[in-house]
Amino acid sequence: MRIKKIDRYIFTEVLNPFLGGVIFFAFVFLMFQVLKLSEFLIIHGVGSSQILKLVSLLIISFLPIGLPIAFLLGVLVAFSRFSSDSELVAMKAGGMSLNRIAVPVFAISLLVAGFSLLLNLNWAPYSEIAVRNLYLKIGNTKFTNAIQEGTFSTGFFNLLLYAEKANNRAGKMERVFIYDERDEKHPVTVISKTGELIRVQSNEEDLGGVVLQLQDGTIHQSDLVGSNYNKANFGTYQIFFDIPDNTGQFAFKPKMLGAEELLKKRNLITENNYERRELDTEYWRRISIALTPICFVFLGMGFGTVRTRGARFGVLLVAFVTMGLYWQILVSAIWLGERGTLPAWFAMEIPNILILMAGITSFRKASW
């Protein structure tokens, strides 16, 4: 019973700073997105529900990176306190071996690794696609919000547009002036009494295009080559502006594919070319990152008792330095895997092997 209580104690002492680290690093990550989110909310008038959805998707896409560093931080914090309060000495005096003390830490690492594997293989790729689609959908609304009353604006489909009065919510304008020089040889000037923006939906959510419907005006067209000038009066004049990529299609990236789709696409490629190696490397990269918390057990316990004794704030520095070195090695390993210098599965395990070797060395040298 005493051993079980100690297991629960160690489990809790590691788990609490780990969860705190996840929240902290997620907050730091979102701070880099705050300007873009504020622009969506204030300028483009995006609803709070879409902002919350975007924040949740961004956090999911961040977790594959955030979970390993948060776990390392949790182990460092816990064992730094155990060491400074001489609790490790008491555990050892009570008959617990070093390997036995590590059992609850391994249990947490397996839970984190399993959750990370689910994230890396399917959830994170889904969030990447969802974030891109949501950015695209939100970005589409900026065209209809680019018109400012009494101001010349060039943000409306690269046209110079002026409206003496404008109601963005209703999409209506009065005394409209448009100068279109997209065709440099035949610039067009349109003047009308009223104008209205009509959104064209491609489906229930996405904006397929915008129709600018003008009433009671004139069209002035110049031919700079032939020095000709044409003028036409109109009662109703409609201009359709297509929004590119409104279907949410964008450039292919391996990180946006789920594991099953990734392997399927990889198996369709028979030759050992760069694309096949890229897909192989991406698949094994996800597995390698998911296994990283298991390799951090020895490193966190060893450095937590030696490097950070008496300086608890130093654990954050150790975590950042460790993860910085880890990602530098990982980038190099990806380069080796994609170019075929090493097999992808082996190249992606190089960072974990080095972390494990450093961890076992620090674990053995730790003063208990």
Secondary structure, DSSP 8 states (H G I E B T S, - for coil): -HHHHHHHHHHHHHHHHHHHHHHHHHHHHHHTTHHHHHIIIIIS---HHHHHHHHHHHHHHHHHHHHHHHHHHHHHHHHHHHHHTTHHHHHHHTT--HHHHHHHHHHHHHHHHHHHHHIIIIIHHHHHHHHHHHHHHHHHGGGTT---TTS-EEEETTEEEEEEEEETTTTEEEEEEEEE-SSTTS-EEEEEEEEEEEEEESSSSSEEEEEEEEEEEEEEEEETTTTEEEEEEEEEEEEEEE-TTTT------GGGS-HHHHHHHHHT--S--HHHHHHHHHHHHHHHHHHHHHHHHHHHHHHHHHTTTT-TTHHHHHHHHHHHHHHHHHHHHHHHHHTTSS-HHHHHHHHHHHHHHHHHHHHHH---
